[in-house]
Amino acid sequence: MFKFFVILQLIFCLVQTDAKAEPDFSSVQVVTSFYEPYSYLDDGLAQGVAVNQVRKIFAELNYFPDIKIYPWVRAYKKAVNTPNTLIFSIARTLEREELFHWVGEIVNFNVYLFKDKKRKDIQIDHLNQASPYRIGALHQDVKAQYLSKNGITTTPLTNEESGIKMVLNQRIDLLPTDIVSMKHRLKKLNLPSDALVPAYFLKEISRPLYIAMSKDTPTEIVEAFKAAYKRAFP
């Protein structure tokens, strides 16, 4: 009888140990896009406001992955098409809702159409009033998608720093971006902090950006990241 209880206890311990075992994160890839000051490379390593937030979650899992920084289109396509891929910082839109597992909010994001402060002629009270203007936007970015959805044509940009220069050189009239990154880019370009000023608040896409995981990621991995997120940001 004693041996029987010993065996039962051993089985119970093995089951408990197995139940508490962490999922294998070795197959998880982490991608983001170059978008200062949220994510960028410094001496070959990913840095930035969003990167620091994500690393708090990774620390909860004792998981320290290599964070790959790609152009936005490449990062997004990889997250959509490759299982076990974590992506940040991504806007949670209706079109994307079923494409990902949404882990949690990572940074705030307040988006405006910016203009050259000298352009007193540009006055926008409603979004449709922006239609006549030349607007530059990152290719396939949520801001460009939103404007296109509302019937507003945009000129594709490879980066927003070139967009700032184009606004100041009057090659375009407006540039959609969030206020934090605008301030960062103006400082980086050694321009006055008010060289470009808000012309119109894009309320519908001004919402927190998220950490998300590709749809085909195993449930146990997704749940582990969600639990770690709650511990990191209670």
C-alpha positions in Angstrom: 0.0 0.0 0.0 2.8 2.4 0.9 4.5 1.7 -2.5 1.2 2.5 -4.2 0.9 5.9 -2.5 4.5 6.7 -3.4 3.9 5.9 -7.0 0.7 8.0 -7.0 2.7 10.9 -5.5 5.4 10.6 -8.1 2.8 10.6 -10.9 1.2 13.7 -9.4 4.5 15.5 -9.2 5.3 14.7 -12.8 1.9 15.9 -14.0 2.3 19.1 -12.0 5.8 19.7 -13.4 4.6 19.2 -16.9 1.6 21.5 -16.4 3.9 24.3 -15.3 6.5 23.9 -18.0 6.9 27.0 -20.1 6.1 26.7 -23.9 9.1 26.5 -26.2 9.7 30.0 -27.5 12.7 29.1 -29.6 10.6 29.2 -32.8 9.1 32.7 -32.1 10.4 35.4 -34.4 10.1 39.1 -33.3 9.8 41.8 -35.9 9.1 45.5 -35.9 9.6 48.4 -38.3 12.0 51.3 -38.3 9.9 54.1 -36.8 11.8 56.5 -34.5 11.5 57.0 -31.6 9.5 53.8 -31.1 11.9 51.4 -32.8 15.2 51.8 -34.5 18.8 50.4 -34.7 21.6 51.7 -32.6 25.0 50.0 -33.1 23.1 47.1 -34.7 20.7 46.6 -31.7 17.0 47.4 -31.6 16.2 50.3 -29.4 13.3 52.7 -28.8 10.3 53.4 -26.7 8.3 50.4 -27.9 11.3 48.1 -27.9 11.8 48.9 -24.2 8.2 48.1 -23.5 8.3 44.8 -25.3 11.5 43.8 -23.5 9.6 44.1 -20.2 7.3 41.4 -21.4 10.1 39.2 -22.6 11.8 39.5 -19.2 8.7 38.0 -17.6 9.2 34.9 -19.8 13.0 34.8 -19.4 13.1 35.1 -23.1 15.6 37.4 -24.8 15.1 37.2 -28.6 16.8 39.0 -31.4 14.5 41.8 -32.5 14.5 42.2 -36.3 13.8 45.7 -37.7 12.4 45.7 -41.3 10.6 48.2 -43.5 7.0 48.2 -42.5 5.6 46.3 -45.5 8.1 43.5 -45.0 7.5 43.2 -41.2 3.7 43.2 -41.7 3.8 40.5 -44.5 6.0 38.3 -42.4 3.7 38.6 -39.4 0.7 37.8 -41.6 2.2 34.9 -43.4 4.7 33.3 -41.0 3.5 31.3 -37.9 5.2 32.1 -34.5 5.8 35.7 -35.4 5.4 38.5 -32.9 5.0 42.0 -34.4 4.9 45.5 -32.8 3.9 48.3 -32.9 0.8 47.7 -35.0 -2.5 49.5 -35.2 -5.5 47.3 -34.4 -8.0 48.0 -37.2 -11.2 46.2 -38.3 -9.4 44.9 -41.4 -6.6 43.4 -39.3 -8.7 42.1 -36.4 -8.9 38.5 -37.6 -5.4 38.3 -38.9 -3.7 38.3 -35.6 -3.8 37.3 -31.9 -3.7 40.6 -30.1 -1.5 40.6 -27.0 -2.0 44.1 -25.6 -1.4 47.8 -26.0 2.2 49.0 -26.1 2.3 52.7 -26.8 -0.1 55.6 -27.4 -0.4 57.1 -30.9 -1.9 60.5 -31.6 -2.0 61.2 -35.4 -2.3 64.6 -37.1 -2.0 65.9 -40.6 1.0 68.3 -40.3 1.7 71.3 -42.5 4.4 73.9 -42.8 3.7 76.5 -40.2 4.0 79.2 -42.9 1.1 77.7 -44.8 -1.7 79.9 -43.4 -3.8 79.0 -46.5 -4.2 75.4 -45.3 -7.3 75.3 -43.1 -9.0 72.0 -42.5 -12.1 71.6 -40.3 -13.3 68.3 -41.8 -11.3 65.4 -43.4 -12.8 65.8 -46.8 -11.3 69.3 -47.0 -7.9 67.6 -47.2 -8.7 66.1 -50.6 -7.3 68.9 -52.8 -4.0 68.9 -51.0 -0.9 66.8 -51.9 -0.4 64.4 -49.0 2.6 62.1 -48.5 2.3 58.9 -46.4 4.3 55.7 -45.8 3.4 52.9 -48.2 0.7 50.5 -46.8 0.9 52.2 -43.4 -2.3 52.5 -41.4 -2.3 56.3 -42.0 -2.1 55.9 -45.8 -4.8 53.1 -45.7 -7.1 55.3 -43.6 -6.8 58.3 -46.0 -7.3 56.0 -49.0 -10.4 54.5 -47.4 -11.8 58.0 -47.1 -11.2 58.8 -50.7 -8.0 60.8 -50.3 -5.0 60.0 -52.6 -1.5 60.0 -51.1 2.0 60.0 -52.5 4.0 57.0 -51.2 7.0 57.8 -49.0 9.8 55.5 -48.0 10.3 57.4 -44.7 8.7 60.4 -42.9 12.0 62.4 -42.6 11.9 62.8 -46.4 8.2 63.7 -46.0 9.1 66.5 -43.7 11.6 67.9 -46.2 9.1 67.6 -49.0 6.6 69.6 -46.9 9.1 72.3 -46.3 10.1 72.4 -50.0 6.4 72.5 -51.0 6.6 69.3 -52.9 3.7 68.0 -50.8 1.3 70.0 -48.6 0.5 67.6 -45.7 2.1 64.7 -43.8 0.2 62.3 -41.5 2.2 61.2 -38.5 1.9 61.0 -34.7 3.0 63.9 -32.6 5.8 62.1 -30.7 7.6 60.9 -33.8 7.2 64.3 -35.5 8.9 66.1 -32.5 11.7 63.5 -32.6 12.3 63.8 -36.3 12.3 67.6 -36.3 14.9 67.5 -33.6 17.0 65.0 -35.5 16.9 67.2 -38.6 18.0 70.2 -36.5 14.7 72.0 -37.4 12.6 74.2 -35.0 10.1 72.2 -33.0 7.3 74.1 -34.7 8.6 73.9 -38.3 5.6 71.7 -39.0 2.4 72.2 -37.1 -0.8 70.2 -36.8 -3.5 71.0 -39.4 -6.0 68.3 -38.5 -6.4 65.6 -35.9 -7.0 62.1 -37.3 -9.1 60.9 -34.4 -10.2 57.6 -35.8 -6.7 56.2 -36.0 -5.4 57.9 -32.9 -5.4 55.0 -30.6 -2.8 52.8 -28.9 -0.5 50.6 -30.9 -0.3 46.9 -30.1 1.8 43.8 -29.8 0.3 41.0 -31.9 1.1 37.5 -32.9 0.5 35.7 -36.2 -2.7 33.8 -36.5 -1.1 30.3 -36.8 0.9 30.7 -33.6 0.1 27.9 -31.1 -2.4 28.8 -28.4 -0.1 28.0 -25.5 2.5 30.4 -26.8 0.0 33.2 -27.3 -1.5 32.7 -23.9 2.0 32.7 -22.3 2.7 36.1 -23.9 -0.7 37.5 -22.8 0.0 36.4 -19.3 3.5 37.9 -19.3 2.0 41.2 -20.7 -0.4 41.3 -17.7 2.4 40.8 -15.3 4.6 43.4 -17.0 1.8 46.0 -17.1 -0.6 45.1 -14.3 
